[in-house]
C-alpha cells in the first residue's frame, strides 16, 4: 500500500503543484517566501495524504493546506507590513478556484473538439504546437505557400474556438 501511496501522491502533486504554488505566490507576493511556504505545504500534504479523499480535487485540497501555512506566515511577519484583509484573500482564492474550474472545462472541450477535426488539420496543429514549427517551416515541409498555411490555420483555430464555445454552452445548459 505504501508504494501505491507514494506513486499516487507523486503523480497528483506533479500535476497540481504549479496551481498550488501560484496560489501561494498570489497571497504572499515574495517568491522566496512563496517557495518556502510551498515546501512546507508539500511536507504537510505528504504527512496528511492519508486524509485526502481519492477522486476529489487534489489542487483544492493542497490550496486549503497552503492557506493555513500562509496564515501562519502572516502572523510571523512584522506588524508594520501591510496585508490585505482575510476577506480579500478569501475572494482571491474563490476566484482562482473558479478560473481553474473554467480552465479545466475549456481543456476538456478542446480535447473533444480536436478529435472532431480532420486528420490533416490535426497534423498541421501538431507540426506547429508540438513540433514548434512556424508557418513558414510548415509550408516548406509540405511544399505549400505560407499564405495557404496561414489561411488553413486560421480556419482550424476558428473551428476550434466555435466548437469549444458551443460545447461549453451545451454543458452549461445541460447542467
Beta strands, then each sheet from edge to edge (+ up, - down):
end
